[in-house]
Amino acid sequence: MASGSAARILAQSEPDGFMFAPDRSKITNINPLTVLIVVPSLQAGAADLGVIDLVRILAVAGNRPIVLSSGGRLEADIAALGGEFIRADVASKNPFVMMRNAGIMTRIVRKERCAIIHAHGRAPAWSAWIASRLTGIPFVTSWYKGFREQNVFKRLYNSVMARGDRIIAVSDQLAELISHRYGISWGRINVVPLSVDLQRFDPDSISQERVESIRRAFGVESGTKLILVTGRLLRRKGHHLVVRAVHRLKEMGLKDFICVFVGEDHGKSRYTGELWDLVLSTKTADVIRMTGPVDDLPAAYAAASVVVSAATQDEGLQRTILEAQAMARPVVVSDLGAGPEVVLAPPSVSEDRMTGLRFSAGDDAALAAALIRLFSLPETARRAIGLRGRAWVTSHFNASAVADLTLKLYAEVVRGRKT
């Protein structure tokens, strides 16, 4: 088991929102830290949102987070949470730009006396690794997914994320992938799961008016089942598999359902175009909607009958699946979309303990079968699945526990470099 495993969260049984106070009794012999955090963008990706969480954790504990990024719609949150934002083109993969960024990071580290440089993406990680070697400060990386390694060049590019003095993985499944792929000892890998804003994603706080408003916006009539797919429109998220599964549902005679894709495109128009072509060729345009981002995501979850992830690449730990479970929604995920520490599913557990269903990644027939199986259950059984999912998330992914793990890791890294 990886050091700092998500299993440690089991002891944190009290549900908690984001208004937390880290347990300082666990963080000893450490002065307030200035941390340089580098991330390609601040839009809506897992790394982007992970940085927002990290800034919150550091600032609440009295530390000074500095974020270097090309920016995006979330950059205003940095200052609001008590961090500092510096803009630079750290998303660039141009070697000359990356070397220039290494110089920028080196100057920031020396001027601001940073104690740690923490990379949340491969392009800025190369610059951060160089800066850490030039300045002698610890280098930390965070993994939110398993990167594809189609060839030797891609493997080399990805390898910088395995060069950290400490490597953070968001799930046990992802930690095992990193250790196996790069032969890294467990002593360098820490599992620090994502946390969920349990105040925002609380089914009891969502009015029926908000739910009905979302359903009207989606064009979903009362009594119609809503299959919700959240996340950016990227091929690795498997939206095309969902379209094929929906086609199978129609062929099997399933009626009274609508499937809605909620997520940002980020200029991936080629894949979006392919999706629409697939929708038209499978004659599923009557039951599939692509809405883009929604302002009231908690209400969207509350309106859903099931939330689906058909990921075809190891996703580590998907925030959207945790949010869906926090909203007491049943989930259906591929075996690359969520591991057994996220979704309790048969045959690993009995049906009276399940929080969702899993299927083999890339198998649209298996996805369709899982949806049919879920919809065939009585409403009381589906509701019980959702409630068990919320109980699981509140006991395993609360913000205070995640904050304590993060701060303890930082303290160990700083002390380890000084000894």
C-alpha positions in Angstrom: 0.0 0.0 0.0 1.3 3.5 -0.9 2.4 5.8 1.9 -0.4 8.2 2.9 -2.9 5.9 1.2 -6.5 6.8 0.9 -7.1 4.0 3.4 -6.0 6.5 6.0 -9.1 8.5 5.3 -11.2 5.7 6.7 -10.6 7.0 10.2 -12.1 10.4 9.3 -15.7 9.5 9.7 -17.2 13.0 10.3 -18.6 14.6 7.2 -17.1 18.0 6.5 -17.5 20.8 4.1 -14.8 23.1 2.8 -14.9 25.4 5.8 -12.3 23.3 7.5 -9.4 23.9 9.9 -6.4 21.6 9.4 -5.3 19.8 12.5 -2.1 21.7 13.3 -1.2 19.2 16.1 -0.2 16.8 13.3 2.1 19.4 11.6 5.2 19.9 13.9 8.5 21.7 13.6 7.5 23.6 10.5 7.3 27.3 9.9 4.9 28.9 7.4 5.9 27.9 3.9 6.0 29.8 0.6 5.1 27.3 -2.1 5.5 27.8 -5.8 2.7 25.9 -7.6 2.9 25.5 -11.4 0.0 24.4 -13.5 -0.6 24.7 -17.3 -4.0 26.4 -17.1 -6.7 27.4 -14.6 -9.8 26.3 -16.5 -11.8 23.3 -15.5 -9.4 20.3 -15.6 -8.6 18.0 -12.7 -5.2 19.6 -12.2 -6.7 23.1 -12.4 -9.3 22.3 -9.7 -6.7 20.5 -7.7 -4.6 23.6 -7.5 -7.5 25.6 -6.3 -8.0 23.1 -3.5 -4.2 23.2 -2.7 -4.2 27.0 -2.5 -7.2 26.8 -0.1 -5.4 24.3 2.1 -2.1 26.2 2.2 -3.7 29.6 2.8 -6.0 28.4 5.6 -3.0 26.8 7.4 -1.1 30.2 7.2 1.2 29.4 4.3 1.8 31.5 1.2 0.9 29.8 -2.1 2.1 31.4 -5.3 0.5 30.0 -8.6 2.4 30.3 -11.9 0.1 29.5 -14.8 -1.1 30.6 -18.2 -4.4 31.4 -16.4 -8.1 30.9 -17.2 -11.5 31.4 -15.7 -10.4 30.1 -12.3 -7.5 32.5 -11.8 -9.6 35.0 -9.8 -10.2 32.2 -7.2 -6.5 32.2 -6.4 -6.5 35.7 -4.9 -10.0 35.1 -3.3 -8.6 32.2 -1.4 -5.5 34.0 -0.2 -3.0 33.0 -2.9 -0.9 35.0 -5.4 -1.2 34.6 -9.2 1.6 35.1 -11.7 1.0 34.7 -15.5 3.4 32.9 -17.7 3.1 30.6 -20.7 3.9 27.4 -18.8 1.5 25.4 -20.9 3.9 25.6 -23.9 5.7 22.4 -24.9 8.3 24.4 -26.9 11.7 23.5 -25.5 12.9 27.1 -25.7 9.8 28.4 -23.9 10.2 25.7 -21.3 13.8 26.7 -20.6 12.7 30.4 -20.3 10.1 29.3 -17.8 12.8 27.4 -15.8 14.5 30.8 -15.5 11.3 32.5 -14.5 10.7 29.9 -11.8 14.3 30.1 -10.5 14.0 33.8 -10.1 10.7 33.5 -8.2 12.0 30.8 -5.9 15.1 32.9 -5.0 13.2 36.2 -4.7 10.3 34.8 -2.7 12.3 32.2 -0.8 10.1 29.4 -1.8 10.5 26.2 0.2 8.9 23.8 -2.4 8.0 23.8 -6.1 5.0 21.7 -6.8 4.1 20.8 -10.5 0.6 19.9 -11.6 1.3 19.1 -15.3 4.1 17.8 -17.5 5.1 20.9 -19.5 5.6 23.1 -16.4 7.0 20.2 -14.5 10.1 20.1 -16.8 10.8 23.7 -16.1 10.1 23.2 -12.4 12.5 20.2 -12.2 15.3 22.3 -13.7 14.5 25.2 -11.3 14.5 22.8 -8.3 18.0 21.6 -9.3 19.3 25.1 -9.7 17.9 26.3 -6.4 18.1 23.1 -4.3 14.5 23.2 -3.1 12.3 20.0 -3.1 10.4 19.2 -6.3 6.9 17.6 -5.9 4.5 16.4 -8.6 0.8 15.6 -8.6 -0.8 12.9 -10.8 -4.5 13.2 -11.6 -4.6 10.5 -14.3 -2.5 7.9 -16.0 -0.7 9.3 -19.0 -0.6 7.4 -22.3 2.8 6.2 -23.4 2.4 5.4 -27.1 6.1 5.6 -27.9 9.5 6.3 -26.4 9.2 10.0 -26.8 5.9 10.2 -25.0 7.4 8.1 -22.2 10.3 10.5 -21.8 8.0 13.5 -21.8 5.8 11.9 -19.1 8.8 10.7 -17.0 9.3 14.2 -15.4 6.2 13.6 -13.3 8.0 10.6 -11.8 11.1 12.6 -10.9 9.7 14.4 -7.9 11.2 14.1 -4.4 7.7 13.1 -3.6 5.0 12.0 -6.0 1.3 12.6 -5.2 -1.3 10.3 -6.7 -5.0 10.9 -6.2 -5.9 7.2 -5.8 -4.3 3.8 -4.9 -5.0 2.6 -8.4 -3.0 5.4 -9.9 -0.2 5.0 -7.3 0.2 1.4 -8.3 0.4 2.3 -12.0 3.2 4.9 -11.3 5.2 2.4 -9.1 4.9 -0.4 -11.7 5.6 1.8 -14.7 8.7 3.6 -13.3 9.9 1.2 -10.6 9.5 3.9 -7.9 9.6 2.9 -4.3 6.5 3.4 -2.2 8.4 5.7 0.0 8.3 8.4 -2.6 4.6 8.0 -3.5 1.9 9.5 -1.4 -1.8 8.9 -2.0 -3.7 12.1 -1.3 -7.3 11.8 -2.5 -9.4 14.6 -3.8 -11.8 16.2 -1.4 -15.4 17.1 -2.1 -17.3 20.3 -1.1 -19.9 18.5 1.0 -21.8 21.7 1.7 -22.2 22.6 -2.0 -22.9 19.0 -3.0 -25.5 18.2 -0.5 -28.8 16.7 -1.8 -30.7 18.1 1.1 -29.8 21.7 0.1 -31.2 21.4 -3.4 -34.7 22.7 -3.9 -37.2 21.0 -6.2 -37.4 24.3 -8.1 -33.7 24.1 -8.9 -34.1 20.5 -10.1 -37.0 21.3 -12.3 -35.2 24.4 -13.7 -32.3 22.2 -14.8 -34.6 19.6 -16.3 -36.4 22.2 -18.3 -33.0 23.6 -19.5 -32.0 20.1 -20.6 -35.4 19.5 -22.3 -36.1 16.5 -20.0 -39.8 16.0 -19.1 -41.1 14.9 -15.8 -40.9 11.1 -15.3 -38.1 10.8 -18.0 -34.9 9.1 -16.8 -31.8 11.4 -17.1 -28.4 9.8 -17.8 -25.9 12.5 -17.0 -22.3 12.5 -18.3 -20.1 15.2 -16.8 -16.6 16.2 -17.8 -14.7 17.8 -20.6 -15.4 16.6 -24.2 -12.2 14.6 -24.7 -11.8 11.3 -26.4 -10.3 9.6 -23.4 -13.5 10.4 -21.5 -15.4 8.0 -23.7 -18.4 10.0 -24.8 -18.4 8.1 -28.1 -18.9 4.9 -26.1 -21.9 6.4 -24.3 -23.5 7.3 -27.7 -23.1 3.7 -28.8 -24.5 2.4 -25.5 -27.5 4.7 -25.9 -28.0 3.4 -29.4 -28.1 -0.1 -27.9 -30.6 1.0 -25.3 -32.9 2.3 -28.0 -32.5 -1.0 -30.0 -33.5 -2.9 -26.9 -36.7 -0.9 -26.6 -35.8 1.2 -23.6 -37.9 4.4 -23.6 -38.4 7.5 -21.5 -34.8 8.4 -21.1 -32.5 11.3 -22.1 -28.7 11.4 -22.0 -27.1 14.8 -21.4 -23.4 15.6 -21.9 -22.3 18.4 -19.5 -18.8 19.7 -20.0 -16.5 22.1 -21.7 -15.2 21.6 -25.2 -11.9 23.7 -24.9 -11.6 23.9 -28.6 -11.7 20.1 -29.2 -14.1 20.7 -32.1 -12.8 17.7 -34.1 -13.9 15.3 -31.4 -17.1 17.1 -30.9 -17.8 17.0 -34.6 -17.1 13.2 -34.6 -19.5 12.8 -31.7 -22.3 14.6 -33.6 -21.6 12.5 -36.7 -21.9 9.4 -34.5 -25.1 10.7 -33.0 -26.6 11.2 -36.4 -25.4 7.9 -37.8 -26.9 6.0 -34.8 -30.1 8.0 -34.9 -29.8 9.0 -31.3 -30.3 12.8 -31.7 -33.7 12.5 -30.1 -32.2 11.3 -26.8 -28.8 12.9 -26.6 -28.1 16.5 -25.6 -24.7 18.3 -25.5 -25.2 21.4 -23.3 -21.7 22.6 -22.4 -21.0 23.7 -18.8 -24.0 24.4 -16.5 -24.1 27.1 -13.7 -25.9 24.8 -11.2 -24.0 21.6 -11.3 -25.3 20.3 -7.9 -28.9 20.6 -9.3 -27.8 18.8 -12.5 -26.6 15.9 -10.3 -29.8 16.0 -8.3 -31.9 15.8 -11.5 -30.0 12.8 -12.8 -31.2 9.2 -12.5 -27.6 8.0 -13.0 -24.2 9.6 -13.6 -21.9 7.8 -16.1 -18.1 7.8 -16.8 -17.0 5.8 -19.8 -13.3 6.7 -19.5 -10.9 4.8 -21.7 -7.8 5.9 -20.0 -6.8 5.6 -16.3 -8.5 8.6 -14.8 -7.1 8.2 -11.3 -9.8 9.7 -9.3 -12.5 11.7 -11.0 -13.9 14.6 -9.1 -17.2 14.4 -11.0 -17.8 10.8 -9.8 -17.2 11.9 -6.2 -19.5 14.9 -6.6 -22.2 12.6 -8.1 -21.9 10.2 -5.1 -21.9 13.1 -2.7 -25.3 14.1 -4.3 -26.5 10.5 -3.5 -26.7 9.6 -7.2 -26.0 6.0 -8.5 -23.0 5.9 -10.8 -21.9 3.6 -13.6 -18.2 3.8 -14.4 -15.6 2.0 -16.5 -12.9 0.1 -14.7 -10.5 2.9 -15.8 -12.9 5.6 -14.7 -12.8 4.7 -11.0 -11.1 2.1 -8.9 -12.7 0.0 -6.1 -11.7 2.6 -3.5 -14.1 5.0 -5.2 -17.0 3.0 -6.4 -18.1 -0.2 -4.5 -19.5 -2.5 -7.1 -20.2 -6.3 -7.6 -18.5 -8.7 -7.6 -16.1 -7.0 -5.2 -19.0 -6.3 -2.8 -22.5 -7.7 -2.3 -25.4 -5.8 -3.8 -26.5 -4.5 -0.4 -23.2 -2.6 -0.2 -22.8 -1.4 -3.7 -22.6 2.3 -4.5 -22.7 1.8 -8.3 -21.7 -0.4 -11.2 -18.5 -0.8 -13.1 -17.9 -2.2 -16.6 -14.9 -3.0 -18.8 -13.5 0.1 -20.4 -14.2 0.4 -24.1 -17.1 -2.0 -24.0 -20.3 -0.1 -25.0 -22.3 -3.3 -24.8 -21.2 -3.7 -21.1 -22.1 -0.1 -20.4 -25.6 -0.6 -21.9 -26.0 -3.8 -19.8 -25.0 -1.9 -16.6 -27.6 0.8 -17.3 -30.3 -1.7 -18.0 -29.4 -3.5 -14.8 -29.6 -0.3 -12.8 -32.9 0.8 -14.3 -34.4 -2.6 -13.7 -34.0 -2.1 -10.0 -36.9 -0.6 -7.9 -36.6 3.1 -7.2 -36.1 2.3 -3.5 -33.0 0.2 -4.4 -31.6 2.9 -6.6 -32.1 5.4 -3.9 -30.3 3.2 -1.4 -27.3 2.9 -3.8 -27.1 6.6 -4.0 -27.3 7.1 -0.2 -24.5 4.5 0.3 -22.4 6.4 -2.2 -22.9 9.7 -0.2 -22.0 7.9 3.0 -18.8 6.5 1.4 -17.7 9.9 0.0 -18.4 11.8 3.3 -16.4 9.3 5.3 -13.4 8.9 2.8 -13.0 12.2 1.0 -13.7 15.0 3.5 -11.7 18.2 3.3 -10.1 18.2 6.7 -8.6 14.8 6.3 -7.2 15.7 2.9 -5.8 18.9 4.2 -4.0 17.1 7.0 -2.5 14.6 4.7 -1.3 17.4 2.4 0.3 19.5 5.1 1.9 16.5 6.7 3.5 15.6 3.4 4.9 19.1 2.9 6.3 19.0 6.4 8.1 15.7 5.7 9.4 17.0 2.4 10.9 20.1 3.9 12.4 18.3 6.9 13.8 15.6 4.7 15.6 18.1 2.5 17.1 19.9 5.5 18.5 16.7 7.1 
